[in-house]
Amino acid sequence: GNAACNALANLCVTQLYDPDSEACDLFSSLRDRSVNNDYDYDEWKKRLPWLGYDARDQGFIRSEGELPSFEVDLSGDSSTLSYVVARHSLNGTFLGLEPFVEQLQLCSSVDADRKGFLTVGDSMKISCDLDVQRLLSTAEEPVFYDLFLQVGAGSGRDELYPVPVLLIRPDHDYAGGMWEASTSLLSFELDDILVRRFFAVDTFSMREGAGSDLQAIRYVRDATLTVTLTPSDPSRIQAPLLTLEYAEVALSLQDDGSLAATAELPATFRAQYTSDLSRGDVTYVFTFALIFWAIASLGPLYMQMRRNKGQVVDLTYLVGVLATVSHAFSNVFFLFLFGCCGWVLLLYKGQNEIYFLMPISEGPYLSHFADRFRDILVAALFAKCLHIVDLVWRQTRLDLFFIDWEQPRGRDAERGGDENGDDPSHGVSTWRTIFVANEWVQLQGARAVSLELSLVALLFLLRGLDVEDFTRLTPHGRGEPGVPYDVFLRFAVSTFLLLTIALAQWLVRCAIWNRFVQDRVWQFVDLLSVTNISVLLLQEQTYGYYLHGRSVHEHADTDMLQVNRQLKREEEGLCAQRGLLKDSDVQSFEIFVSREVRDMYDRALRGAGRIAAARASRAQRDRRRRGFQSSPEDLLVRQRETNDFLTSFINGSLERMTLKVRRKQYWERLINLPPETNPLSKESIFLEDPGGSFRALLFAGREFDLVVLHALTYGLVDLVYTNTFTAVFVTYIVDQALRITRHQLALRNIARKTLLDPRFLL
């Protein structure tokens, strides 16, 4: 009778529908010989249990355009679905119907609302490592289930819709077998098979024979129930789909006679609610991002070509082009990801009646958007890393020169030269230069935004105030334990908080701290005027910045009393202003120097690299030796000659090398457009830069790029581990490694370019 047929079907199910097994082969023969069919599905024969779908029915179910749909009430937050299962024992006895709630939730120790997934829109994910003893005690004999969706409950027309079950068997190929699988819009593998009957735990078929010891256990390792809103009518849902993946773990007999698993027994039950997000809107935004990326790349490249006319296309130039393109890509597509995720966050969490559900971001049915999100996030972080590496390399290899304006005092100046013809410069102290160089070293790590404060505040908000619960997959505010997090929502919330915290710090720093407490960058510029030293910074061959530090007083190399009197005269307006132009106090300039000026600088530092290498070699040999190392006098003489040349050049005393100092014009201020220059001209141009663009040579002027790096790093780590603490820790370690590397490289560069022993730089 029916019990015998059910028993045979159950044996086939325990073999996971293997067409080569005896039970499945026999059941297939009975089905093929049966001609009576009173149901809508060809595979469901009269007096036989329905185990699977033929190719036509599989195509019908898997076809996105022909999936049956059911109307549900999505108003408010109490709309629920009702599932029931028909239970059968191993011997084929029908055990009745019961609600489908915990049959596949094997993680009984996890604290979660077991019925939470029945509320439309509330996803669920419960994962754990199972205890083999508890599992065996609750599954002495397997129970077999047929899952149905109860349609029209309470409306007087209750119907049971058979929910198809997708059985994932990656190690078997059922194409052309008992039930033929086919490709579909759901991207099923050819060896996946749509069936009806399933079990949760099987200990029966894992024995070698009747009465023998249990050798292994087979259980549902991953169960996923997917419900999709109908694209054309959000008030209806498509037919649900249950996906099962089984695992087999061998058992071993312990000394105390108990059984233990030879491997871990991970188990996951998840329920997913989703809707098809229109690809058209995202495609339009993506296309706009590509166009904006091209514009954002071409703009800086044009500026660079305008600054460096006659630039030789070599490897360094190509690396710079790649870094510029990577810079634009990372920033544009970071904003693209943040904008898209922020949009779906507002759309998902702001709905009163459900009409939109999140794309699936984990599990067997990973959505197209989740795939693209991960790809773009990885690409954006990689591009940002390329840009940051190039940025650090350029910042720590820029050419700089400290111009000392101090003149010898009366007697020293009248002595003339000594017997070797040397200049009487012993009256000018070099300690001011060493002091300024040390202050410049300290500025290398200056930041307007503290990452430590950002991460602590982020951790406090996400975990301390439970803001993280807003990123769970429920459209109604916070989610409870058992409701999984969503990668799109987590990225939107964490990025928004990081940007907001960074912006708040930057505003406080600019509006309050820098104005009323301390602005280290501009204090350094003020220090230059007190020490009577200017700084020449060449970022490119003929482009860079000049910080004018020539003192308005006769001497800066003096005692504290005289320095105080000089500062008092400035306060009272009894001396000239500090600027390079008359009646101007602007001390920072954007400069475009001629080729002759650049050549003079290169001649002064010719051999500096050799000295740095020799110092490093000696330091390696004499690690424990105290004291400082000297530099060749010929280089120091050339350096002093370069100092005299630059002071004369800036004073305008050289007829063959003219200097034009002026204010920026409209477009030069608005978009930082470089002036039109002739590479063969001997005229250099100094443009007043009261905004202090030279900050771009420091981390303090690259805050947005660093914040984007932190947000992308945090986002990717959080995507992989879904753990706030891990993401915070990795982001902090990356930042610390970057800071230390940047500081050490900058220190070596400053020592090499100024011919100072690195041990002078603290």
N, C-alpha and C positions, 0 to 999 in steps of 0.2 A: 504494500500500500504506500501511502504518502510518506510514512515514517521511514520505510526502507529506502525510498528514493532520496529523502532528506539526509539519511545517514550516509548514503553514497556521495551525495553532493558535499556533505561536510568533510568527508575524507579527501575529496578533491580540493576543497578550500585549504585544508591543512598542508597540502602539497603546493600551495600558492599557485594553483591553476596551471601546474606544469602539464602540458599536453602529452608528455612522454610517460607520465605516471599511470599506473594501472587504473586507479580510481577515476581520473579525468578521462582516460580513453574509454572506459566502460560507460561513463555518464554521457560522453559525446555520442557513443553508439546508440544509447537509448533515446537520446534527444533526436538524432537523425531519423530513427525509425518511427518516431511519433508524428502523426499527421494531424492530430487535433490541436487547434490553436484558437482559444477563445479570448485572447488578450490582444493588446495593440502592438506588442513586440513579438517579432518572429521567433526570438530565442526562448520565449516563455511558453512552453508547451503545457498542455493540460495534464494535471496530476504530477507534473514535474516542477521542482523548485527552479526559480529563475536565477541563474548564476552570472550570466554575462550578456554582452551585446554583440550582434553581428556587425559587419563592416558598415552596413547602411545606417543602423541605429547609432553607431559610434559617430559617424559623420554628422548625423542629425543633432546629436547632443553637443558635439564639439563645434559645430558651426555657430559662430557668433551671431549671425543674423537670424538663425532659426531656433535659438534657445527658447524654451517655454518660459513665460514670465507669470508672476503672481502679484496681485495687488496687495499692498500692506499699508497700514496707517502709520505714516512717518511724522505725524504732528506730535509735538511735545517730546518728552524723553522717556516714555513708557511703552513704546511700540516693541513688541516681542514676537519672536518666531516660536513655533511649537514643532518639535521633532518627536517621533516615536520610533521604536525599534521592535521588530518581531524577533523573539528569542527562540532558539532551537538548541536542544541538548545534542551531545555527540551522537547519540543513537537515533536522532531524527525526531524526537518528541517535541511538539510545539509547546513552548512554555508561556505563550501569551504575549501581549503588548505591554510596553512600559515606556515612560518618557526617556528620551535620549538626553542625558546630562553628564554622568560621570563614567560611562562605560569605557571611554578611551582615556580618561584622566587618571593615569597610573600613579602620578605623583600625589599621593594622598597626604603627604607630610607638608606640602606647600600651603601656606595660608593665603587663600584667595576665594572669591565668590564663585562657586562652581557653576552657578547658573548665569553668571554675568554675560556670557557670550550670546545668550538668547535675546538680549536687548539689541535691537537693530542699531548698528553703528559702533557698538562697544566690542572692540576686538579683545582677544585673550591670548595669552601665551604663558604656559606653565611648563617649566623644565626642571629636571632633577636627575640625580643618579639613583637608580632604584636599589633597594635592599632585596637581595635574592630570597632570603627567608620569608620576608613579608609577602613577596610576590608569589612564592610557591604556596603559602598558606591561603591565599585568596583565589588561587587558580588551580585547584586540584583537578578539575576537568574543564576543558575549553567550552565556552558558550559562544554560539554563532548568532550573528545579528544581520537583519535586513533593515536598512534605514529608510524612513519615510518622512516627508515634510507634510505636516497637517495644514491643509489649505482650507480657508473659509471657516475656521473655527469660530463658533459663536454666531454665524450668519445663517444657520439652518441647513447648510449644504457642505458638511464636512467631507473632505476628500483627502486621500493619502497619495501624495506624489512620490514615486520611488526615486530616491536620491542616488545617482550613480557614484560609484567608488572607483577612483583611479589607483590601481596597484602599481607601485614603482618597483620594478625588478631589474636593476641595471646589469645583472649578470646573466639574464636570459633574453632571448630574442623570440617574441611571439608572432612576428610577422609571418603570416601564412599558417599559423598554428590553429589552436582551438578557437580563439576569437581574434580575428585579424585586426591589428591596430593600423591607424592611418595618421598621416600628418594633419595638423589642424592649426587654427589660429591661436590655440592655447600653447603651441610649441611643445607638445608632448613628444617624448622620445618614442622610437618605433617599438621598443621593448616594454613600454608602459601599456597597461591593458585596463579597460573599463569593465568592472564587475559589479556584482550586487552584494554578495554575502562576504562577511569578514569576521574575524575574531580578535580579541585583545591579547590573550596569552595562550600559548599552546605548550602543554607538557606531554601530550599524548603521543604525537608522532615523533617525539625526540627520544624514544626508547627503541632498543634493538629488537625487542620482542615482548610478548605479554609477561608481566611479572618481573622484567629486568629492571635494573637501576636506571634512573634518569641520567642521560648522558649530556643533554643540553636543554636550553630553553629558548623558545622563539616568542617574541613579543613585538608589539607596535613601538618602534623607536620614534617615529615621527608621524603624527596625525594632524592634518590640516583641513579645516572646513572653510570653504571659500564661498562668500555670498557677494554678488555683484548687482549694483543698481542698473536698471535698464537705461541705456543712454538716451533713448527718445522720450522716456517717461520716468522721471525720478521717483514717482509714487509706486513703482513696481520693481520687483527684484527678479533677476534671472534665476534659473534653476540652480540650487546649490550644488557644490561638488565637494566630495570628501576624498582626500588623498592620503594614502597609507603607505608607509615604508616600514618593512619588518627587518628585524635583526636577530641573529642567532648567536648565542654565547654558550660556550662549553662549560660544563660544571665539573668540579672535582670534589672528591670525598675527603673531608678533614679528619683529623685524629679523633675528634669527639663524635664522629658519625654524622655530622651535619654537612650539607652541601654548600659549596662556595663557588662563585663565578670566577672564571679565569681572566676576566676582563671587566671593565666598567660597563654598567648598564644605563646609558643615558636615555632619557625619554622626554618627549616634547609633545604637548598638545596645544594647538593654536587654532583660533577662529579668526578669520579675516573678513572684513567688510570693505568693499572697494567699489569704485566707479571708474569708468573709462574717461580719463582726462583727454580733452580734445588736443590732438597733436598740432592742429593748425595754429592755435594761439601761441603755443610754445615755439613753434617753428618761426613765426613772425618775429618774436622777441629774440630768438637765436640769430636770425638773419640780421636784425638790427645790431646785435652785439658784434657780429663779424664785421659789419661795415664800420662800426665805431672803433673796433680794434685796428682796422686798417688806417683810419684817420689818426688814431692815437699813436700809431707807429710812425706814420709818414711825417707828422708834425715835428717830433723831436729829431728825426733823421734830417729833415730839411734845416732845422736850426743848427745842427751840428755841421752840416755841409756849408752853411752860410758863415759859421764862425771859422771854419778851417778850409778856406779855398785853396785848391791845389793839393788837397789831402791825397797821399799815396794809399792806394788800396792794397793793404797788406793784411797779414793775419790779425794784427791788433785791431785794425779797422773792422774787419769782418766779425771778430768777437764782440766788438762794441755794437755793431748792428744787431747781432743775435741777442745781446743783452737788452737792447732797446725794444726789440720786438717782444721778447719775453716779458719785459716790464709791462708793456701795454696789455699783453694777453692776460697776465695774471690779474691785473687790476680790473680790466673790463669783465672778465668772466667770473671773478669773485663777486663783483656787483651783480652780474647776471644770475649767479646761483643764489645770492642773498635775496635778490628781488623776487625770483620765482618761488623760493621757499617761504619768504614773507607773505607773498600773495596767497599761497595755498593755506598758510597758517591762519590768515584773516578770514579766508573763505570757509575753512573747515570749522574753526572755533566760533565764528560769528553767526552761524545759521541757527534760526529758531526752529524751522522745519527742515528735516534732512533732505537735501537735494544734491549734496556733493560729499563723496568719501575719498579718503586718501589713496593714492596709488600704492600697490603692494611693494614694500621695500625689503622684505625678507621672506624666506621660505621657498617652496618649490616653484612658485609663480611670480618670480621677481619681474616687476613691470619694466617696460621699456624706459620709462623716465628714471627709475632707480638705477638702471644700468648706465644711462647717459650721465646721471648726476655723479655717480662714482667716477666715471671716466674723466669728466670735466674737472672734478675736484682734484683728482690726482694730477692731471695735466696742469692745472692752475698752480698747485703747490710746487710742482717740478719747475715750472717757468719762473715762479717767484724765487725759488732757490737759486736758479741760474742768475737771475737779476741781482740777488743779494750777494752772491759770490763775486760777481763782476763789480758791484758797488764797493764791497770791502777791498777788493784788489785795487781799484782806482783810488779810493780814499787813502789807502795805505801806501800808495806809490806816487802820490802827487809831489810835484817839485815845490819846495818852499825855501825862502831865504829871509833871514832876519837882518834887516837893514838898520845899522846903528848910526844914528845921527849925532851922537855925542862927539864933541871936539875937545882936544887937549886944552888944559887950562893955560894961562899966560906964559909961565916960564917954560913949560914943556913944549909949547908951540914955538917958542923963540929959539930953542936949542938947535933946530935944524936936524940933520941926520947924524947918526953916529958913524964910526969909522967903517962900518959895513954898508953905509948908505941906506940904512933902514929908516923908516918913518918914525918919528917920536911918538908912537901910539901907546907907550907904556903908561901914559897918564890917563888912559881911558880903560875903565874896568870892564872885563868880560862877564862879570857875575850877573849883570843885568840881563845879558843875552841868555845865560844859563837859566836864570829865574823865569824869563818869558817862555823859554822852551819847555820848562817843566809845567808851567801853567797851560801851555798848548797841549801837552800830553794829557793833563787832567781833563781837558775839554773833550777828548776823544770819546769818552764814555758818557758825556752829559746827555740827559734825556729829559724831555718835557713830560713824558708819560711813563709811569713806573709800572713795569709788568708785574712785579710782585704785588703791588696794590690791586692791579686789575684782576689777577688770578684769585687773590684772597676774597675780593668783593664778589667775583663770579661764583666762587665756591660757596660763599655765604648765601647768596641769592638762590642758587640752584638747589643746594642741599639743606642749608639752614632754614630757608623760608619755603622750601618745597616747590619752588617755581618749576623745577624739573618735571613735576607731575602734570603740568600743562602740556607737556610734549607726549603724553600717552595717547593712544589711539581711541579716544572717545570724543565725540563732537560736543560734549556737554561739560565744559570746564575741566577740572582736575580728574585724573584717572586714579583708580584704586590699584593696590597690588594685584598682580595677575594680568592687568591691562598692559600690553607691551608699549615700548617707546617707538616713535617713528623717526627715521633718520632725517627726513625733511624738516619736521617740526623741531627736532633737537638742533639742527644746524641753524635754523632761523632764530630760535630763542638765544642760543649761546652766542651767535655772531652779533645779534642785536645788543645783547648785554655787554659784550666786549667792546663794541664800537661806542656804545653809550658811556661806559665807564671811561674809556680812553678820551672821548670828547669832553666829558666833564672835567677830567684832569687837565686837559689842554686849555680849556676855558679858564679854570682856576689859575693855572700857571700864567697864562697870558694876561688875564684881567686883574689878578690880585698879586700873586707871588712875584712875578717879574717887575711889577710896578712899585710895590711897597716893601718887598722883602729882599729879593736877590735875583738878578738876571746874570748868570755866570758868563754867558757869551758876550754881552755888552760890557760887563765888568772887565773882561779880558781886553776889549778895545780901549776902555778907559785906562787900563794898566799900561797899555802901549804908550800912551801920551805921557804918563808919569815916568816911564823908564826911557823915553826918547828912542823907541825902537819901532820900526814899521815891519810889516810882514808881507812878503810877496808870495802868493799862492797860485801856482800854475796847474790848473786841472787838465788842460790839453796843451798842445805844442805852443800855441800863441794866445791862449785864452785862459783866464783865471780871475783872481781877485787880489785886491790890494787893500790892506788895512793901514791907514795913515796914522802913525804914532809919533810923528815929529813933535817934540815939545815946543810950546810957545815961550819957554823960558830959556835962559842962556845955557844952563847946565842941569842935568838930571842926576848925575853921579855925585851926590852930595849927601849930607846928613839929614836926619829926620826933621830937625828944626827948619832947615832951609826948604825941604819939601813941603812942610806945612805952610810956610809963608807963601810959597808959589801957588798952592791950592787956594789959599785965601785971596790972593790977587785975582785968580780966575773967578771966584765967587763974586767978587766985587766988580767984575767987568773991567779991570785995569790992564788987561792984556788982550792980544788978538785971539780970535776963535781958532779952534783946533783943526778946522777943515783945510783941505788942499786949495780950494777956491777962496777968494777974498770974501769976507762976510758970510762964510758958510761953516757950519760945525759938522758936516757930514764927513765921517772918517772911513767909511767902507766904499769901495769902488769895484765895479765890474770892468775888467780891463781886457784890451785887445792889443797886444804888443807886436812890434815889428819883428821880422826874422833876425835882424841884427841884435836886438836885445836878447832874444832867445839864444842866439849863438854865444853871446857873451856869458850868459848864465851856464850854458853847457860846458864852456871852456873852464869855468871856475870849478866845476864839480867833476871834471874828467879825472878819473882815478879814484873817486870816492867809493865806488863799488869794490875796487881792489882793497882799499883800506878796511872796509867793513868785513870783507872775507878774512883778511889777515887778523883783524881783531877777534873775530869769532874763533879762529884757529888757536890764537894765543890763549883766549879765555878757556877754551876746551882743555888746553894743556895745563893751565895754571888756575884751576877752579878755586882753590883755596887761598890764592894769593890776594892780599888786600891791595888797595891802591888803584890808580887810574892809569890808562894807557895813552900814550902821546900819539899825535898825528904828524905826518911829514910836513916840514916847514914850507916846502914849496907850494903845497896845497893851501896852507894857511895864508901864504902871501898872495896867491891868486884869489883867495876868498876876500882878502882885504881890498885887493884891487877891484874886485867886483862890487864890493860895498861902496867904494869911492865912485865907481862908474854909475851905480844906481842912484846914489844921492845926487850926483850931477844931472843925471837923466831926469829925475823927478823934479829937480829944481828948474829944469828947462835951460840948463847951461850948455847943452850939446847942440851945435848947429846942425850937424848931419843926422841927428836922431831927434826929431821933434816930438813933442807930447801935447796932445789936445785933451783938455779936461773940460767936461761939460755935463749938464744935466740930461737925463733921459728924455727923449721925445715921447709923443703920445703912444705910438705902437710899441716902442721899446719898454714903456712902463706897463702897458696893458697885457701883452702876450710875451714879454721878454724877447722881442725880436732883435737879433744882433744887428749892429749898424753895417752899412755897406762898406767893405774894406777892399783894398787892393793888396794881394799877397806880395807884390813887388815894392809897395810903398814903404818908406822909412818912418812914416808917422804912426805913432801909437795913440790909442784912444782910451781914456779913463772916463767911465760913466759913473756919476754919483749913484750910490745904491743905499739909500737910507733904510730900506727894508732889511738889509743884512742877508742878501742871497748867499753869502759865503757859508751860511749854516748848512747848505747842501753838502759841504765837505765833511760834515760831522753827522753822527747819528741823530743829533738834536734837530737837524733839518730834514730828516727822513722818517718822521714819525708815522706817517700814513703807510708807507711801505712796510715798516716793521710791524705795525698793527695788523696789516693784511697778512703778513707772514705768520704771526701768532694765531690769527683767526683760522687760517687755512690749516696750520699744523694741528690746532686743537680740533677742528672739524674732522680731519682725516683720522686722527687717533680715536676720536669719539665714535666715528663711523665704524671702525674696526672692532673696538672693544665695548662700546656702549657703556662706558664707565667714566664718570666725571673726574674722579681722583686720578685715574691713569692719564687722561687727556691733560689735566692740569700739570701733572708731574713731567710728562714728556715735553710739553710746551716750555716749561721752565728750564729744563735741561738743555733744550735746543737754544734758547736765548742765552743761557750762561756760556755755552760753548762758543756762540757767535761773539759775545762780548769779549771773552778772553782772547780769542783769536784776533779780533779787531784791535784790541789794545796792544798786544805783543807786536803785531805787524806794524802798527803805527809808530810804536816806540823805536823799532829798528830803523824805520824809514827816516824819522826825525833825526836820529843819531847819525845816520849815514849822510843825510843832506846837509846837516849843520856841522859835520866833522867833530861832533862831541862824543866823548866816551859814553856808551849807554849807561854806565853807572852814575853819570851826572844826572840822569833822568830818573826821578824817583816815582 
